Amino acid sequence: VQLQASGGGLVQPGGSLRLSCVASGFTFSTAWMDWARQAPGEGLERVGAISPTGDIVNLEDSAKGRFTLSRDNDKNTLYLQMNNLKSDDTAVYYCRKATLPRARGQGTLVTVSS
């Protein structure tokens, strides 16, 4: 299983970023997927999850109203659109295969700072 996340970077407060995660090594279209993040000095926190067909999306309270999860099963790609970013969103973001056996790729760093 490989999960390659990209799209992180430095953004000012109020800005937007879209993270992508290309998956391989398993049947992407049958797997629940999620995004998690780890802020400096903190534990891993789930951001949200999406069902295999994309019809069910669950977002944590910290992401509701600002973040959108989506997926393109034809491209084996998971997305996280992040709008109105805040300094508290600074973290390494990981995409994860939430269906057993679980897996996590390398993260992509998002830094929100002026």
VMD Tcl script that builds the backbone (N, CA, C; Angstrom):
set m [mol new atoms 342]
animate dup $m
set s [atomselect $m all]
$s set {name element resname resid chain x y z} {
  {N N VAL 1 A 0.845 -1.197 0.000}
  {CA C VAL 1 A 0.000 0.000 0.000}
  {C C VAL 1 A 0.882 1.250 0.000}
  {N N GLN 2 A 0.568 2.136 -0.919}
  {CA C GLN 2 A 1.288 3.413 -0.951}
  {C C GLN 2 A 0.273 4.547 -0.991}
  {N N LEU 3 A 0.527 5.564 -0.180}
  {CA C LEU 3 A -0.321 6.745 -0.111}
  {C C LEU 3 A 0.599 7.958 -0.190}
  {N N GLN 4 A 0.522 8.651 -1.304}
  {CA C GLN 4 A 1.440 9.767 -1.564}
  {C C GLN 4 A 0.670 11.076 -1.488}
  {N N ALA 5 A 0.858 11.801 -0.393}
  {CA C ALA 5 A 0.176 13.082 -0.205}
  {C C ALA 5 A 1.022 14.229 -0.727}
  {N N SER 6 A 0.350 15.251 -1.213}
  {CA C SER 6 A 1.035 16.436 -1.708}
  {C C SER 6 A 0.113 17.638 -1.592}
  {N N GLY 7 A 0.675 18.821 -1.827}
  {CA C GLY 7 A -0.137 20.029 -1.832}
  {C C GLY 7 A 0.042 20.934 -0.642}
  {N N GLY 8 A 0.833 20.506 0.328}
  {CA C GLY 8 A 1.064 21.353 1.486}
  {C C GLY 8 A 1.956 22.535 1.145}
  {N N GLY 9 A 2.072 23.427 2.112}
  {CA C GLY 9 A 2.914 24.589 1.901}
  {C C GLY 9 A 2.615 25.669 2.915}
  {N N LEU 10 A 3.138 26.844 2.648}
  {CA C LEU 10 A 2.930 27.998 3.512}
  {C C LEU 10 A 1.792 28.841 2.956}
  {N N VAL 11 A 0.841 29.167 3.812}
  {CA C VAL 11 A -0.305 29.969 3.385}
  {C C VAL 11 A -0.647 30.952 4.491}
  {N N GLN 12 A -1.154 32.084 4.117}
  {CA C GLN 12 A -1.533 33.093 5.104}
  {C C GLN 12 A -2.885 32.743 5.723}
  {N N PRO 13 A -3.130 33.216 6.918}
  {CA C PRO 13 A -4.462 33.007 7.529}
  {C C PRO 13 A -5.556 33.512 6.602}
  {N N GLY 14 A -6.610 32.718 6.499}
  {CA C GLY 14 A -7.699 33.050 5.590}
  {C C GLY 14 A -7.526 32.475 4.201}
  {N N GLY 15 A -6.365 31.932 3.912}
  {CA C GLY 15 A -6.096 31.374 2.604}
  {C C GLY 15 A -6.623 29.955 2.435}
  {N N SER 16 A -6.339 29.384 1.266}
  {CA C SER 16 A -6.824 28.046 0.921}
  {C C SER 16 A -5.692 27.184 0.394}
  {N N LEU 17 A -5.869 25.900 0.572}
  {CA C LEU 17 A -4.971 24.901 -0.003}
  {C C LEU 17 A -5.802 23.677 -0.366}
  {N N ARG 18 A -5.354 22.958 -1.360}
  {CA C ARG 18 A -5.960 21.660 -1.663}
  {C C ARG 18 A -4.887 20.587 -1.597}
  {N N LEU 19 A -5.099 19.651 -0.720}
  {CA C LEU 19 A -4.203 18.514 -0.603}
  {C C LEU 19 A -4.716 17.372 -1.470}
  {N N SER 20 A -3.775 16.617 -2.018}
  {CA C SER 20 A -4.104 15.437 -2.810}
  {C C SER 20 A -3.361 14.243 -2.247}
  {N N CYS 21 A -3.920 13.085 -2.474}
  {CA C CYS 21 A -3.279 11.848 -2.032}
  {C C CYS 21 A -3.545 10.781 -3.090}
  {N N VAL 22 A -2.479 10.335 -3.729}
  {CA C VAL 22 A -2.602 9.280 -4.730}
  {C C VAL 22 A -2.343 7.941 -4.065}
  {N N ALA 23 A -3.266 7.027 -4.245}
  {CA C ALA 23 A -3.201 5.725 -3.604}
  {C C ALA 23 A -2.862 4.633 -4.610}
  {N N SER 24 A -2.149 3.627 -4.122}
  {CA C SER 24 A -1.850 2.461 -4.951}
  {C C SER 24 A -1.626 1.263 -4.062}
  {N N GLY 25 A -1.715 0.094 -4.660}
  {CA C GLY 25 A -1.446 -1.128 -3.921}
  {C C GLY 25 A -2.659 -1.774 -3.274}
  {N N PHE 26 A -3.813 -1.173 -3.489}
  {CA C PHE 26 A -5.051 -1.754 -2.982}
  {C C PHE 26 A -6.195 -1.224 -3.844}
  {N N THR 27 A -7.371 -1.786 -3.625}
  {CA C THR 27 A -8.532 -1.366 -4.414}
  {C C THR 27 A -9.118 -0.114 -3.783}
  {N N PHE 28 A -8.687 1.021 -4.287}
  {CA C PHE 28 A -9.047 2.315 -3.704}
  {C C PHE 28 A -10.556 2.507 -3.641}
  {N N SER 29 A -11.243 2.073 -4.682}
  {CA C SER 29 A -12.676 2.357 -4.791}
  {C C SER 29 A -13.532 1.608 -3.779}
  {N N THR 30 A -12.941 0.694 -3.037}
  {CA C THR 30 A -13.700 -0.045 -2.022}
  {C C THR 30 A -13.288 0.335 -0.604}
  {N N ALA 31 A -12.425 1.310 -0.463}
  {CA C ALA 31 A -11.876 1.637 0.851}
  {C C ALA 31 A -12.392 2.960 1.399}
  {N N TRP 32 A -12.784 2.928 2.674}
  {CA C TRP 32 A -12.957 4.190 3.392}
  {C C TRP 32 A -11.574 4.828 3.504}
  {N N MET 33 A -11.557 6.142 3.328}
  {CA C MET 33 A -10.314 6.893 3.440}
  {C C MET 33 A -10.515 8.045 4.411}
  {N N ASP 34 A -9.442 8.477 5.029}
  {CA C ASP 34 A -9.574 9.680 5.846}
  {C C ASP 34 A -8.299 10.516 5.812}
  {N N TRP 35 A -8.427 11.705 6.335}
  {CA C TRP 35 A -7.300 12.601 6.536}
  {C C TRP 35 A -7.134 12.792 8.042}
  {N N ALA 36 A -5.902 12.817 8.467}
  {CA C ALA 36 A -5.579 13.115 9.853}
  {C C ALA 36 A -4.455 14.130 9.858}
  {N N ARG 37 A -4.275 14.786 10.985}
  {CA C ARG 37 A -3.201 15.772 11.060}
  {C C ARG 37 A -2.529 15.711 12.423}
  {N N GLN 38 A -1.298 16.156 12.432}
  {CA C GLN 38 A -0.550 16.199 13.679}
  {C C GLN 38 A 0.136 17.545 13.786}
  {N N ALA 39 A -0.333 18.347 14.727}
  {CA C ALA 39 A 0.265 19.652 14.969}
  {C C ALA 39 A 1.542 19.483 15.786}
  {N N PRO 40 A 2.422 20.448 15.750}
  {CA C PRO 40 A 3.673 20.349 16.512}
  {C C PRO 40 A 3.406 20.083 17.992}
  {N N GLY 41 A 4.002 19.028 18.510}
  {CA C GLY 41 A 3.863 18.709 19.915}
  {C C GLY 41 A 2.544 18.080 20.315}
  {N N GLU 42 A 1.700 17.782 19.322}
  {CA C GLU 42 A 0.384 17.230 19.613}
  {C C GLU 42 A 0.257 15.812 19.053}
  {N N GLY 43 A -0.838 15.159 19.434}
  {CA C GLY 43 A -1.105 13.831 18.907}
  {C C GLY 43 A -1.797 13.899 17.559}
  {N N LEU 44 A -2.051 12.741 17.001}
  {CA C LEU 44 A -2.705 12.658 15.707}
  {C C LEU 44 A -4.202 12.901 15.884}
  {N N GLU 45 A -4.751 13.758 15.040}
  {CA C GLU 45 A -6.166 14.112 15.110}
  {C C GLU 45 A -6.808 13.861 13.757}
  {N N ARG 46 A -7.921 13.106 13.761}
  {CA C ARG 46 A -8.610 12.896 12.497}
  {C C ARG 46 A -9.315 14.170 12.068}
  {N N VAL 47 A -9.257 14.453 10.762}
  {CA C VAL 47 A -9.920 15.624 10.193}
  {C C VAL 47 A -11.280 15.237 9.625}
  {N N GLY 48 A -11.316 14.115 8.932}
  {CA C GLY 48 A -12.569 13.677 8.347}
  {C C GLY 48 A -12.379 12.393 7.567}
  {N N ALA 49 A -13.481 11.754 7.238}
  {CA C ALA 49 A -13.454 10.480 6.528}
  {C C ALA 49 A -14.475 10.501 5.401}
  {N N ILE 50 A -14.234 9.659 4.408}
  {CA C ILE 50 A -15.127 9.598 3.258}
  {C C ILE 50 A -15.344 8.142 2.877}
  {N N SER 51 A -16.579 7.819 2.503}
  {CA C SER 51 A -16.939 6.448 2.152}
  {C C SER 51 A -16.351 6.071 0.794}
  {N N PRO 52 A -16.385 4.791 0.459}
  {CA C PRO 52 A -15.791 4.351 -0.818}
  {C C PRO 52 A -16.363 5.042 -2.053}
  {N N THR 53 A -17.651 5.298 -2.047}
  {CA C THR 53 A -18.248 5.951 -3.213}
  {C C THR 53 A -18.283 7.467 -3.069}
  {N N GLY 54 A -17.908 7.967 -1.916}
  {CA C GLY 54 A -17.902 9.409 -1.702}
  {C C GLY 54 A -19.221 9.993 -1.279}
  {N N ASP 55 A -20.227 9.151 -1.075}
  {CA C ASP 55 A -21.548 9.682 -0.740}
  {C C ASP 55 A -21.694 9.987 0.742}
  {N N ILE 56 A -20.780 9.504 1.546}
  {CA C ILE 56 A -20.806 9.803 2.976}
  {C C ILE 56 A -19.489 10.472 3.355}
  {N N VAL 57 A -19.597 11.649 3.939}
  {CA C VAL 57 A -18.424 12.388 4.401}
  {C C VAL 57 A -18.663 12.795 5.844}
  {N N ASN 58 A -17.743 12.451 6.701}
  {CA C ASN 58 A -17.811 12.837 8.098}
  {C C ASN 58 A -16.644 13.762 8.401}
  {N N LEU 59 A -16.943 14.940 8.903}
  {CA C LEU 59 A -15.915 15.902 9.257}
  {C C LEU 59 A -15.917 16.154 10.758}
  {N N GLU 60 A -14.742 16.297 11.310}
  {CA C GLU 60 A -14.642 16.679 12.717}
  {C C GLU 60 A -15.063 18.148 12.859}
  {N N ASP 61 A -15.439 18.511 14.076}
  {CA C ASP 61 A -15.957 19.867 14.306}
  {C C ASP 61 A -14.974 20.947 13.854}
  {N N SER 62 A -13.693 20.680 14.026}
  {CA C SER 62 A -12.687 21.676 13.670}
  {C C SER 62 A -12.628 21.952 12.170}
  {N N ALA 63 A -13.177 21.023 11.380}
  {CA C ALA 63 A -13.110 21.142 9.924}
  {C C ALA 63 A -14.443 21.539 9.286}
  {N N LYS 64 A -15.504 21.386 10.008}
  {CA C LYS 64 A -16.829 21.658 9.437}
  {C C LYS 64 A -16.951 23.116 9.002}
  {N N GLY 65 A -17.508 23.288 7.816}
  {CA C GLY 65 A -17.714 24.634 7.285}
  {C C GLY 65 A -16.510 25.222 6.579}
  {N N ARG 66 A -15.366 24.575 6.726}
  {CA C ARG 66 A -14.146 25.104 6.087}
  {C C ARG 66 A -13.460 24.091 5.174}
  {N N PHE 67 A -13.531 22.824 5.528}
  {CA C PHE 67 A -12.830 21.783 4.774}
  {C C PHE 67 A -13.829 20.912 4.007}
  {N N THR 68 A -13.394 20.412 2.866}
  {CA C THR 68 A -14.200 19.498 2.067}
  {C C THR 68 A -13.359 18.297 1.679}
  {N N LEU 69 A -13.917 17.114 1.918}
  {CA C LEU 69 A -13.273 15.883 1.462}
  {C C LEU 69 A -13.945 15.413 0.180}
  {N N SER 70 A -13.128 14.935 -0.736}
  {CA C SER 70 A -13.679 14.344 -1.950}
  {C C SER 70 A -12.701 13.303 -2.464}
  {N N ARG 71 A -13.150 12.549 -3.450}
  {CA C ARG 71 A -12.295 11.523 -4.030}
  {C C ARG 71 A -12.646 11.313 -5.487}
  {N N ASP 72 A -11.658 10.867 -6.230}
  {CA C ASP 72 A -11.853 10.486 -7.630}
  {C C ASP 72 A -11.371 9.050 -7.754}
  {N N ASN 73 A -12.309 8.130 -7.775}
  {CA C ASN 73 A -11.931 6.712 -7.810}
  {C C ASN 73 A -11.304 6.312 -9.145}
  {N N ASP 74 A -11.593 7.040 -10.202}
  {CA C ASP 74 A -10.949 6.745 -11.485}
  {C C ASP 74 A -9.462 7.089 -11.446}
  {N N LYS 75 A -9.107 8.042 -10.601}
  {CA C LYS 75 A -7.706 8.473 -10.502}
  {C C LYS 75 A -7.039 7.970 -9.222}
  {N N ASN 76 A -7.773 7.178 -8.437}
  {CA C ASN 76 A -7.238 6.675 -7.157}
  {C C ASN 76 A -6.693 7.817 -6.300}
  {N N THR 77 A -7.445 8.890 -6.249}
  {CA C THR 77 A -6.960 10.086 -5.573}
  {C C THR 77 A -7.978 10.609 -4.569}
  {N N LEU 78 A -7.464 10.978 -3.425}
  {CA C LEU 78 A -8.241 11.564 -2.339}
  {C C LEU 78 A -7.854 13.043 -2.238}
  {N N TYR 79 A -8.845 13.889 -1.926}
  {CA C TYR 79 A -8.588 15.320 -1.843}
  {C C TYR 79 A -9.050 15.880 -0.502}
  {N N LEU 80 A -8.380 16.960 -0.101}
  {CA C LEU 80 A -8.836 17.736 1.049}
  {C C LEU 80 A -8.724 19.201 0.661}
  {N N GLN 81 A -9.868 19.824 0.444}
  {CA C GLN 81 A -9.907 21.254 0.157}
  {C C GLN 81 A -10.052 21.996 1.474}
  {N N MET 82 A -9.122 22.885 1.755}
  {CA C MET 82 A -9.119 23.616 3.008}
  {C C MET 82 A -9.240 25.103 2.731}
  {N N ASN 83 A -10.286 25.707 3.263}
  {CA C ASN 83 A -10.528 27.125 3.083}
  {C C ASN 83 A -10.499 27.845 4.421}
  {N N ASN 84 A -10.338 29.157 4.365}
  {CA C ASN 84 A -10.323 29.972 5.580}
  {C C ASN 84 A -9.383 29.379 6.629}
  {N N LEU 85 A -8.179 29.119 6.216}
  {CA C LEU 85 A -7.223 28.453 7.102}
  {C C LEU 85 A -6.823 29.354 8.260}
  {N N LYS 86 A -6.596 28.709 9.403}
  {CA C LYS 86 A -6.213 29.391 10.626}
  {C C LYS 86 A -4.860 28.876 11.089}
  {N N SER 87 A -4.233 29.627 11.971}
  {CA C SER 87 A -2.925 29.196 12.469}
  {C C SER 87 A -3.019 27.835 13.165}
  {N N ASP 88 A -4.161 27.552 13.774}
  {CA C ASP 88 A -4.347 26.262 14.448}
  {C C ASP 88 A -4.377 25.092 13.477}
  {N N ASP 89 A -4.503 25.383 12.190}
  {CA C ASP 89 A -4.508 24.307 11.193}
  {C C ASP 89 A -3.096 23.886 10.809}
  {N N THR 90 A -2.101 24.587 11.317}
  {CA C THR 90 A -0.718 24.215 11.036}
  {C C THR 90 A -0.444 22.815 11.564}
  {N N ALA 91 A -0.013 21.925 10.673}
  {CA C ALA 91 A 0.189 20.528 11.043}
  {C C ALA 91 A 0.747 19.768 9.845}
  {N N VAL 92 A 1.197 18.570 10.116}
  {CA C VAL 92 A 1.485 17.620 9.045}
  {C C VAL 92 A 0.192 16.847 8.789}
  {N N TYR 93 A -0.245 16.832 7.554}
  {CA C TYR 93 A -1.492 16.182 7.162}
  {C C TYR 93 A -1.176 14.842 6.502}
  {N N TYR 94 A -1.904 13.826 6.946}
  {CA C TYR 94 A -1.713 12.468 6.439}
  {C C TYR 94 A -3.007 11.963 5.830}
  {N N CYS 95 A -2.897 11.290 4.694}
  {CA C CYS 95 A -4.045 10.541 4.213}
  {C C CYS 95 A -3.886 9.099 4.684}
  {N N ARG 96 A -5.020 8.479 4.967}
  {CA C ARG 96 A -4.987 7.134 5.548}
  {C C ARG 96 A -6.033 6.254 4.901}
  {N N LYS 97 A -5.694 5.015 4.765}
  {CA C LYS 97 A -6.660 3.979 4.395}
  {C C LYS 97 A -7.343 3.565 5.687}
  {N N ALA 98 A -8.637 3.843 5.783}
  {CA C ALA 98 A -9.342 3.596 7.033}
  {C C ALA 98 A -9.938 2.195 7.109}
  {N N THR 99 A -10.051 1.546 5.981}
  {CA C THR 99 A -10.537 0.167 5.943}
  {C C THR 99 A -9.385 -0.769 6.275}
  {N N LEU 100 A -9.685 -1.816 7.061}
  {CA C LEU 100 A -8.631 -2.759 7.423}
  {C C LEU 100 A -8.066 -3.487 6.205}
  {N N PRO 101 A -6.792 -3.745 6.129}
  {CA C PRO 101 A -5.763 -3.285 7.051}
  {C C PRO 101 A -5.471 -1.798 6.834}
  {N N ARG 102 A -5.395 -1.068 7.918}
  {CA C ARG 102 A -5.186 0.369 7.811}
  {C C ARG 102 A -3.768 0.665 7.352}
  {N N ALA 103 A -3.617 1.855 6.784}
  {CA C ALA 103 A -2.304 2.285 6.315}
  {C C ALA 103 A -2.261 3.807 6.330}
  {N N ARG 104 A -1.068 4.330 6.437}
  {CA C ARG 104 A -0.886 5.783 6.443}
  {C C ARG 104 A 0.317 6.110 5.597}
  {N N GLY 105 A 0.171 7.119 4.785}
  {CA C GLY 105 A 1.291 7.529 3.952}
  {C C GLY 105 A 2.163 8.556 4.653}
  {N N GLN 106 A 3.123 9.055 3.916}
  {CA C GLN 106 A 3.929 10.135 4.471}
  {C C GLN 106 A 3.086 11.394 4.451}
  {N N GLY 107 A 3.347 12.298 5.295}
  {CA C GLY 107 A 2.511 13.480 5.409}
  {C C GLY 107 A 2.985 14.620 4.527}
  {N N THR 108 A 2.162 15.639 4.486}
  {CA C THR 108 A 2.520 16.876 3.809}
  {C C THR 108 A 2.297 18.022 4.789}
  {N N LEU 109 A 3.269 18.902 4.888}
  {CA C LEU 109 A 3.242 19.941 5.904}
  {C C LEU 109 A 2.452 21.148 5.435}
  {N N VAL 110 A 1.524 21.576 6.268}
  {CA C VAL 110 A 0.754 22.790 6.033}
  {C C VAL 110 A 1.122 23.790 7.129}
  {N N THR 111 A 1.576 24.950 6.728}
  {CA C THR 111 A 1.928 25.993 7.682}
  {C C THR 111 A 1.081 27.223 7.389}
  {N N VAL 112 A 0.314 27.632 8.388}
  {CA C VAL 112 A -0.545 28.806 8.236}
  {C C VAL 112 A 0.067 29.928 9.074}
  {N N SER 113 A 0.585 30.916 8.398}
  {CA C SER 113 A 1.285 31.988 9.100}
  {C C SER 113 A 1.342 33.224 8.221}
  {N N SER 114 A 1.309 34.363 8.876}
  {CA C SER 114 A 1.453 35.621 8.141}
  {C C SER 114 A 2.925 36.045 8.113}
}
mol reanalyze $m
mol bondsrecalc $m
mol representation Tube
mol addrep $m
